[in-house]
Structures are given as structure tokens and as C-alpha cells.
Amino acid sequence: AKLSEHRVQWGISQDEFSDALKYAQSDEAVLTVPRDPDERRKMLRMLVEMMVIDDHLDALELNLFALAAVKLEIPQPELDDLIDDVLGGDDLVMEG
């Protein structure tokens, strides 16, 4: 729900938002992995920020994060630091 609330500040219409969600959930969705390590870190940070925007993490989000971390070749200590930095001590609800 909170993600859809942010679409307005990002300048995305409801139709564009719905289309993007449908595409992201489809078998046709493609993620292009940046070659630059700094860009990979930025991408992973954005993923974490999107995952926690509603203060809930579910199994699908965690699986997606794990897959992205492997594909982006981010080492575990760096992942831990990134998660700690994004969460900033916030409490999340784990689901599923």
C-alpha cells in the first residue's frame, strides 16, 4: 500500500503503476545487472528500500533480495552493512 502512495511523488499515474506491477510479476520481466560495482550497490540499496517501505518483509521479498544479492555479486558482510544502514534500527514485521 505504501509503495502506491509514493507513485504520486514519483510522477507515476495509477495506470502506469498498475502496468509496472503487472509487468514485474510476469514471466517477461527482465532485470539488467549493471557492470559497475557501485551501480550494483545502488541497485541493491534501492531494492532494500522498496522492500521495507511498508514495514513488512514477506518470503517473496526475501527470496528476491537473496537472488539479487547473488546476481549482483555483493559479499555477505557488505550486504549486512547495507541492510543495517537502510533499516537504521527500525523494527520490521516478518511475514510468511
Secondary structure, DSSP 4 states (H G I P E B T S, - for coil): -HHHHHTTTTT--HHHHHHHHHHHTSTT---PPPSSHHHHHHHHHHHHHHHTTTSEE-HHHHHHHHHHHHHTT--HHHHHHHHHHHHTT---EE--
